[in-house]
């Protein structure tokens, strides 16, 4: 794994954590579907290409986990 991928994984974890915090503050269940909903909403609002790439990576990561659970 190269350094860029490692940073990306850290960013993915951070963004998913922020989405989970938002869901908890909104008193909504924290599950993969709701996390993807929050991430999609954020991706519509973001303007930086790097941030958009991170959000899209988070959504792909969660989709992969739905298909193939840990």
Number of C-alpha atoms within 10 A of each C-alpha: 5 6 8 8 10 11 11 15 16 10 17 19 13 13 18 21 13 15 20 21 15 15 17 12 9 9 9 12 12 14 11 17 14 15 24 21 13 19 24 16 12 15 19 10 10 12 10 9 10 10 15 18 13 18 25 17 17 24 23 13 16 19 15 12 12 12 8 8 8 6
